[in-house]
Amino acid sequence: MNVSVFRLAALIFLCASNALAQGFAGLGQTTDGFALPSPDTRFAFPADHGAHNEFRIEWWYVTANLEDEAGNPYGIQWTLFRNALEPHGAESDQAWMAHAAVSTPNGHRFAERFARGDSGQAGVSAEPFEAFIDEWQMIGPNLNDIRLTAQGSDFHYDLKLDADGPFILQGEQGFSVKSEAGQASHYYSQPFYQVSGTITLPERVVEVSGRAWLDREWSSQPLTETQTGWDWVSLHFESGAKLMGYRLRDADGSAYTVGTWIGEDQTSRALQPGDLTMTASAWSTVEGREVPTTWDIAFPEQELQISVSAIYPDSWMGTLVSYWEGPVRVNGSHPGIGYLEMSGY
């Protein structure tokens, strides 16, 4: 890491440390001069696959549930974050950070990168689609047809992702509210990727296949001062239905819980606060922290009553802003697989 990038990273995380428990949305601590999410906004694709420099914070985030030829489960994560340091929209005002990880039967591995916006080391273009930082890439003719690559000191993956369903707008037409106070983001997903490719580990190269989920989100509004972190799931059920849900925890013990139900016909419905319940039911000691690695989730309207359990409880991201992220199994009324992310523990 060169000196200028190191100083940039230090600046990002000096800001982030004041709201570490708020997760990545806490990277933007002021809205002064930045664009704000609006419920009147309607997405325009492919343009909105690209960067929105007028907003404070943004990310491109992929998780995948994979198996090898013997049926052993693997998980991968690829995330690129953009954080504006000033509200001018210039490339020189953009800071970039990226995380990559692979969860395997032999352990959880992760890596982290940083770049400055005007360095040429990182960026995003909408069409043809390209998101990159150094040699890590998410690239393709469009966002429904991409190649995903990343590497760390002890892993590398090279995956082909092809979507067989539509983009899903989260919240109300992509306007996703985060609290009773009205903080919000623009948010959409592509949960219909089919995946094939390889994961290279010190012991061998693994041929894998499975499913992936992309989340795209941008905002200029931090969470409320009393929100301490979040618990988020993306779930693929054997029936073909899917669920995204998250709870934003408050210091008083309450939580703001919302999500999206995606039916077998690939249509979606935004869940209102209270429609979905997520209750921690088992905890694991991970890196000296007590982390909930099993969740009971209920959505009565769909007669959903499930238990979501970490496949590899030690999937801790020991990055400068640390959090838990890993693949899960789903048992109960709607069996399946998925991913769990938790911040603020």
N, C-alpha and C positions, 0 to 999 in steps of 0.2 A: 504494500500500500504506500503510495507516495505521500509526501508531507501535506500537499494541498487537500488530497482526499481524506487523509487522517483528520485534518482540522475540520473538514466538512462533516465527517462522521461524528466528531466530538460535539459539534454545534447541534446537530440533529438530536443527539441523545442527551445533551444538556437540557434541551427543550422537553424531550420525552420523559426524562426522569422526574419532572414535576407532576406527571400524570401517568406514571408507569402502569398503575393498576387499570387505567382506562383502556388498555389495549392500543391498537394502532391508531384508532381515531383520535386518541389523545396527543398524537404528534402535532396536530394543528391547535395551538393554544389561543389564537386570536382570529377573529373573522374580519378585522378592520381592513377594508380595501379589497377583500376577496369576494368572488361571486358566491351566492348562497343558493342552495337547492330550492326549487320551486315546484309545487304540485301541478303547475300548469305546463311544465316541461314535457315534451314528448320526444322520445329517442329517435334519432335518425341514423340508421345503419347503412353503410359501414363506418360513417364518420365517428360515431360515438364509441367505436372500438379503440380509437386513438386517445391521446392524452388531452386533458382539459386543464391547461396550465393556469387558467383564471381561478381555479379552485385550489384550496390549501392542500388537500391530501387525496391520494388516489392509489388504487392497486389492481393488479391483474394476478389472479390467484387460482391455481390448479391443484386439485388433489385427485389421486387415483387409487382405486382398490384393484390389485392385480394378483394373479396366481401364476406359479410356474407349472411345468408339465406334470408335476406330481401333486398339484393341488395345494402347495404351501402358499400362505398368504403373504403379500408384500404391500407396502403403501409408499406412494411418493407424493412429495409436495414441491411446487415451484411457485414462488411469489415474487413479483416485482412491485416495489413501492415507489411512488413519486411524492415528494414533499416540497412545496414551494416555500422558499425562505422569505420572499418579498412578493407583494401582490401586483406584479407588473406583467406576469405571463411570459417573461423572457427566459430563454434556455439557461442563461447564466444564473438565474434565480432558482433553478430546479436542483434538488438533491435526490439521488436515487439510492435505494437499498434493495437487496434481494436475498431471499432465503431459499435454499434447496435442501431436501431431506429424503432419505429412504429408510423405511422401517422394514426390518428383515427378521427371520427367525434367529439370527445371530447378533442382533443389536440394532440400535437406532443411530444413524449417521446423518450429519448435517453440515452445511457450509453457509457462508455469508459473504456478500460483496457490497461495495460502496462505489459511487461514482458521482461526479459533478456534471450538471446538465450540459455545459458547453465544452466538455472534454472529448466528446465523441465516443465515450465508453459505454453509454447507455441511452436508451430512448425507445419510442414506440411510434410506429406509423400504421395507419388504418387500412390502406389498400394499395398494393398487397400487404397483408398483415405481417408486422414484425415487432416483437418486443424483445429487447436484449440488454444484457449487461456483461461486458467483456465477451467471453465465448459462450455464455449461457444464452439460449435462444428459445423463443416461441415464434415460429415462423411458418407461413403458408400463403397460398393464394387468397385465402380468407380465413376468418376465425372459426369456421366449421371444419376446416381441413388444415391441420397444423402438425408440425414436427416439434417436439419438446426435448431439449437437451440441457443438461447441467452436470457439474462434477464437483467433487471435493477431493480431499487428499486420499480418501479410501473408498470412493464410489464414483460411478458415472452412470447416467441413464440416457437412452436414446429411444424415444417413443413416438409412435404415429397415432394421432387422435383424429377420428372422423365422427362427426355428429350426425345422428339420424332423427333429430327432432328439433323443435324451434327454440329460440331464445325465450327465457322466462323472465318477465318483468316482476321484480319483487315489490311488495307494498302495493300502493295504488298507482298503477301505470308507471312503476319504476321509482316512485317517491316513497322511500322507506323511513318511517318515523321510528326514532330510537328512545323516546321517553315521553312521559306525560307533558313535559315542558315543551315538546315540539321539535327538539333537535332531529335532523333528518339527513339522509343521503340520497343520491341517485344510485340505483342498484339493479343489476340484472344478472342472470346466470345462463350458462349453457350446461345443463345436466345430462345431456344425451350422448356423450362421447363413447365410442368403442375404441379400445386401446390395444395396440400390439407393439412389441419392441424388446429391448434388452436392458437389463441392469447389470453393470459390471462391478463385481465385488472382489476383494483380495483373493478369495478362495476360488471364484469361478465367474463365468458369464452366464446369466440366467435369462432364458427366454420367457417372457411374461405376456399375459393378455388380461383384459378386464374392462373396467368402466372408469370414467373420469368425470369431474365436475369442475366447471369454471365459474368463479365469481368475479364480477366487475363492479367496483364501487368508487364513488368520488363525492367529496363534501368539503365544506370549510368550517363545519361546526363541531367542536369537541363535545364529548358527552357531558352530562351535568356534573357538578362538583362532587356530588355524593355517590355517583356510580363508580363501583370499584373494580369492575371487570366483566367479562362475558363468557358464556358457555354456548357453543354453536355446533350444530350437527347438520350434515347433508347425508341423506339416507336413500339407498336404492332398494326397493322391496322386490321380492321374487315375483309378485303379481304384475310388476311393471310400473306401479305407482311409485312416487318419490315424495320426500318431505325435506324441506329446509326449515329449521327452527333455531331460535336463539333466545337466551334470557340475559338481560343486562342487569347485573346485581347492584343493589343499593346498599349503602352502609347500614341502613336500618333493618336489613334482613329481607326486604321485599325484592321483587324482580319484575322487570318489564319484559314480558314474554310474547313474542309474535313469530310468524313464520309463513310458509307457503305450502299448500297441498297441491301436488301435481298428479292428476289422475292417470289411469292406464291409457286414456285417449290423448294424453299429452296436453290437456288443458289444465289451467292453474286457477287457484283461488287464494287470495290473501287472507290469512288468519288474523283475527282481531285479538287484542290483549285479553287473555283469559280463555281463549279457545283451546290453547295448548298448555299442558303442564309438563314441567321437567323437574324431576326430584332426584337428587343424588342419593344412591342407595348403597354404594360401597366405595371405599377410599383406599388409595395406595400411597406409600411413602416413596416419593420420587425426588431425587436430588435434595434430600432433607426437608421436603415440603409435603404436606398432606394434600393430595389431589384427588378429586372424585373421578374415578375411572369406570364406574357403572352408573347409568342413569335410567330411571323409570320414566317413560314418556307416554302421555295419554292424549288422545284427540277423540272425544266421544262421538262427534258427528260421523266419523268414519269407523267407529267401533275399534279404534286403534288403542291397544294396550301392550306396550313393548318394553323390553329391557335392552339397553344399548351398552355393550361392554367393550373396553379396550382390548384389542388383540395382543398388543405389546404395551403393558402399562408404563414401561420406562421411556416412552417416546417424548422426552423432554428436549425442547429446543433451547440449548444453552447459548443463545445469541445475546448480543448486548441488551436487547429487550427480550427477556426470556418468557417462554410460554410452553404449554403442552399441546402437541399436535400429533394425531396418529389414527390409524384405521381401526374400525370397530365392527363387531358382529351384532346383529339384531335378532333377538328371539321374542316369541310371543305371538300375538295375533297376526303380525305382518313380518315374517322373517326376512332377513336381507343382510346387507353390508352397508358401510358408509364411512364417514370421517367425523372426528370430534376435534374441536379446537377450544382451548380454555385459557383465558388470560387472567392475571391478577392474583395468582396463588403464590 
